[in-house]
């Protein structure tokens, strides 16, 4: 078996056909497609079952809802392929793109290969311009580059788990699994950093074979009151990796920037959430700004290379609750 494609599924009936059809359009590759239904309440489970009956390389598992990270782990434990690819069920991949990628992995005896991605904005394709290092960085630098979104100074994006193909035996030998995003946000970044500090043989595949889909989810229904506090947990776990692996200042900057980005997203969701009154929105913002753990992190005042994030950092530390609200409304109103 060449490759196991792990597809976590939760309430994606609108997009699941597109995803699965793209995985089936892969010639000259022996694939198994593992659909892990994470307790969907729409027709996603039924759609998955239809595909399983129609194709003998599709395997469907239904389980209780646990979130993306643990659902990926569930698939990894059942994968039989030499390589593993993660594809989110509302995304898709390019037709006949896996044969050359797997050939690249085999010829260079790689443990992981990162590739590029395009963005599908409700049918409009925005071509990605991923920058990969010309010369292979050493593993500590790569691990640091996986901790959060790209900085303006580097633009490398190797944190998302769906942006790479992995040799299964390497993941097994190093006991690499995902943490639950219900404890800490962005489990991908921790997975990728832990992968890279284990010194895999890494390659970069210059093909935008993955299509990340921006499906226009509404800000008015995105509020998660636990997000800022899980962001603290994520940041502390990133700090542990940075300290244990003795990563550089770029890693510290990425982790800190990522923390402030998560606070910004939390404030943005609060500001536009339809089911909170103005006073309740201000109170939610106030709770974040007065949270002891959040303030401790912000008072570290590490370098932020983004003006918008620097402004937000100061507004939080100065406890300007109303200014934060109006900053979100003015900056992000569509």
C-alpha positions in Angstrom: 0.0 0.0 0.0 1.6 3.3 -1.1 -0.3 5.8 0.9 -3.1 6.2 3.5 -5.1 9.4 3.1 -6.8 10.4 6.4 -9.9 12.5 6.0 -11.5 13.7 9.3 -15.2 14.4 8.7 -17.5 16.6 10.7 -20.7 18.2 9.3 -19.3 18.9 5.8 -22.1 17.5 3.6 -21.8 20.4 1.3 -18.1 19.8 0.5 -17.4 16.1 1.1 -18.1 14.9 -2.5 -15.6 17.4 -3.9 -12.9 16.3 -1.4 -13.4 12.5 -2.0 -13.6 12.8 -5.8 -10.2 14.6 -5.8 -8.7 11.7 -3.8 -10.1 9.1 -6.2 -8.6 10.9 -9.2 -5.0 9.6 -8.5 -3.6 7.3 -11.1 -0.6 4.8 -10.7 -0.8 5.0 -6.9 -2.2 2.4 -4.5 -4.2 4.4 -2.0 -6.5 3.8 0.9 -8.8 6.6 1.9 -9.7 6.5 5.6 -12.8 8.6 6.3 -13.2 9.2 10.0 -16.6 10.5 10.8 -16.3 12.5 14.0 -19.9 12.2 15.2 -21.4 14.3 12.3 -25.0 15.4 12.8 -25.7 16.2 9.1 -25.6 13.8 6.1 -21.8 13.5 6.1 -21.8 10.0 7.6 -24.3 8.8 5.1 -22.4 10.3 2.2 -19.3 8.5 3.5 -21.1 5.2 3.6 -22.2 5.5 0.0 -18.6 6.0 -1.1 -17.4 3.0 0.9 -20.0 0.8 -0.8 -18.9 2.1 -4.2 -15.1 2.0 -3.9 -13.1 -0.8 -2.4 -10.2 1.5 -1.3 -12.5 3.6 0.9 -12.9 2.7 4.6 -15.3 4.6 6.8 -15.2 4.7 10.6 -17.9 6.3 12.7 -17.0 7.5 16.2 -18.1 9.9 18.9 -17.2 13.6 18.5 -13.7 14.3 19.8 -12.3 17.0 17.6 -9.8 17.2 14.7 -6.6 16.2 16.5 -7.9 13.0 18.1 -9.7 12.1 14.9 -6.5 12.3 13.0 -4.9 10.0 15.6 -7.7 7.5 15.1 -7.0 7.4 11.4 -3.2 7.1 12.0 -3.7 4.0 14.2 -5.6 2.3 11.3 -3.4 3.4 8.4 -1.6 0.7 6.4 0.1 2.7 3.8 3.9 3.4 3.6 3.0 7.2 3.6 0.4 9.3 5.3 -1.4 12.3 4.0 -3.9 14.4 5.9 -6.7 16.1 3.9 -9.4 18.2 5.6 -12.8 17.2 4.3 -13.7 20.7 3.1 -10.5 20.9 1.1 -9.2 18.9 -1.9 -6.1 18.0 -3.8 -4.9 18.3 -7.5 -5.8 15.5 -9.9 -3.0 12.9 -10.4 -0.6 14.8 -8.0 0.4 11.9 -5.7 2.4 9.6 -7.9 5.3 12.1 -8.5 5.2 13.2 -4.8 5.6 9.6 -3.6 8.3 8.9 -6.2 10.1 12.0 -4.9 9.8 10.6 -1.3 11.1 7.2 -2.3 14.0 8.3 -4.4 15.3 10.6 -1.7 14.4 8.3 1.1 12.6 11.2 2.9 10.6 11.1 6.1 8.6 14.2 5.3 8.1 16.4 2.3 6.4 19.8 2.4 4.4 21.1 -0.6 2.6 24.2 -1.6 -1.1 25.1 -1.5 -3.6 27.3 -3.4 -6.6 28.9 -1.8 -10.1 28.3 -3.2 -12.3 31.2 -2.2 -15.7 29.9 -3.0 -14.7 28.9 -6.5 -12.1 31.6 -7.1 -8.6 30.2 -7.1 -5.9 32.3 -5.5 -2.5 30.8 -6.4 -0.1 30.2 -3.5 3.4 31.6 -3.6 5.0 29.4 -1.0 8.7 30.2 -0.3 10.8 27.2 0.7 14.4 27.5 1.7 16.9 27.3 -1.2 19.3 25.5 1.1 18.1 23.0 3.6 18.0 24.5 7.1 19.1 22.4 10.0 16.3 20.8 12.1 16.2 23.4 14.8 15.5 26.2 12.3 12.8 24.1 10.6 11.1 23.4 13.9 11.1 27.1 14.7 9.5 27.9 11.3 6.7 25.5 12.1 5.5 27.4 15.2 2.8 29.6 13.9 1.9 31.6 10.8 4.7 33.0 8.6 6.4 36.2 9.6 6.8 39.0 7.2 10.5 38.4 7.3 10.4 34.7 6.3 7.0 33.7 4.8 7.7 30.0 5.3 4.5 28.0 6.1 5.3 24.5 7.2 3.1 24.3 10.3 -0.2 22.9 8.9 -0.3 19.1 9.0 -2.1 19.0 5.6 0.9 20.7 4.0 3.1 17.6 4.0 3.4 13.9 3.3 4.8 11.7 6.0 6.6 8.3 6.1 4.4 6.3 8.4 7.2 4.3 10.0 8.9 7.5 11.1 5.8 8.7 12.8 5.4 5.4 14.5 9.0 5.1 15.6 9.0 8.6 17.1 5.5 8.1 18.6 4.2 11.3 17.0 0.5 12.1 17.5 -1.8 15.1 17.7 -2.9 16.8 20.9 -6.5 17.8 21.3 -7.4 21.3 20.1 -10.0 21.3 22.8 -7.1 21.6 25.3 -4.8 23.8 23.1 -5.4 25.5 19.8 -3.7 24.8 16.6 -2.6 21.2 17.3 -0.9 21.2 13.9 1.9 23.5 15.0 2.8 21.3 18.0 2.7 18.2 15.8 4.9 19.7 13.1 7.4 21.1 15.7 7.7 17.8 17.5 8.1 16.1 14.2 11.0 18.3 13.2 12.9 18.3 16.4 13.1 14.5 15.9 15.4 15.1 13.0 13.5 13.7 10.0 15.0 13.7 6.5 13.1 16.6 5.0 12.4 17.6 1.4 10.4 20.4 -0.3 8.2 19.6 -3.2 7.5 22.6 -5.4 3.9 21.9 -6.4 0.8 23.5 -5.1 -1.1 20.2 -5.0 -3.3 21.1 -2.0 -6.4 23.4 -2.3 -7.2 25.1 1.0 -10.8 26.2 0.9 -12.1 29.5 2.3 -15.8 28.6 2.4 -16.9 32.0 3.7 -17.8 30.9 7.2 -19.6 33.8 8.9 -18.0 35.8 11.7 -21.5 36.2 13.2 -21.5 32.5 14.3 -17.9 31.9 15.2 -17.6 32.9 18.8 -15.8 30.4 21.1 -15.3 31.6 24.6 -12.5 29.1 25.3 -10.3 30.2 22.5 -8.1 32.8 24.3 -7.5 30.5 27.3 -6.6 27.6 25.0 -4.2 29.9 23.3 -2.3 30.3 26.5 -2.0 26.5 26.8 -0.7 26.4 23.2 1.8 29.1 23.8 3.2 27.4 27.0 3.5 24.1 25.1 5.3 26.0 22.3 7.6 27.5 24.9 8.4 24.0 26.3 9.4 22.9 22.8 11.5 26.1 22.3 13.4 25.6 25.6 13.9 21.8 25.4 15.1 21.9 21.8 17.0 25.2 22.3 15.3 26.9 19.3 16.2 30.4 18.1 14.7 33.9 18.5 12.7 33.4 15.3 10.9 30.5 17.0 10.1 32.7 20.0 8.8 35.5 17.8 6.6 33.1 15.9 5.1 31.6 19.0 4.5 35.0 20.5 3.0 36.4 17.3 0.8 33.4 17.1 -0.5 34.0 20.6 -1.4 37.6 19.9 -3.1 36.5 16.6 -5.3 34.1 18.6 -6.3 36.9 20.9 -7.1 39.1 17.8 -9.3 36.3 16.3 -11.1 36.0 19.7 -11.9 39.7 19.8 -13.0 39.7 16.2 -15.4 36.9 16.8 -16.8 38.6 19.9 -17.3 41.9 18.1 -19.3 40.3 15.2 -21.2 37.6 17.1 -24.9 38.1 16.6 -26.0 36.5 19.8 -24.3 38.8 22.3 -25.5 42.3 23.2 -23.1 45.2 23.1 -22.6 45.1 26.9 -22.0 41.3 26.9 -19.4 41.8 24.1 -17.6 44.4 26.2 -17.7 42.1 29.2 -16.2 39.2 27.2 -13.4 41.5 26.0 -12.9 42.6 29.6 -12.6 39.0 30.8 -9.8 38.4 28.4 -8.0 41.6 29.2 -8.1 40.9 32.9 -7.1 37.2 32.7 -4.0 36.7 34.8 -2.4 34.1 32.5 -3.0 36.2 29.4 -1.5 39.3 31.0 1.6 37.3 32.1 2.3 36.2 28.5 1.7 39.7 27.1 4.0 41.3 29.7 6.8 39.2 28.2 6.7 41.8 25.5 8.6 39.8 22.9 9.1 41.3 19.5 6.1 41.6 17.3 6.8 42.3 13.6 3.2 43.4 12.8 1.9 46.9 13.5 -1.7 45.7 13.9 -0.7 43.1 16.5 1.5 45.7 18.4 -1.5 48.0 18.6 -3.7 45.2 20.0 -1.0 44.2 22.5 -0.9 47.8 23.9 -4.7 48.1 24.0 -5.0 44.9 26.0 -2.3 45.9 28.5 -3.8 49.3 28.9 -7.2 47.6 29.4 -9.0 49.7 26.7 -12.0 47.4 26.3 -14.1 49.8 24.2 -11.2 50.7 22.0 -10.5 47.0 21.3 -14.2 46.5 20.3 -14.2 49.5 17.9 -10.8 48.5 16.5 -12.3 45.2 15.5 -15.4 46.8 14.0 -13.5 49.3 12.0 -10.7 47.0 10.9 -12.8 44.0 9.9 -16.2 45.2 9.0 -17.2 43.7 5.6 
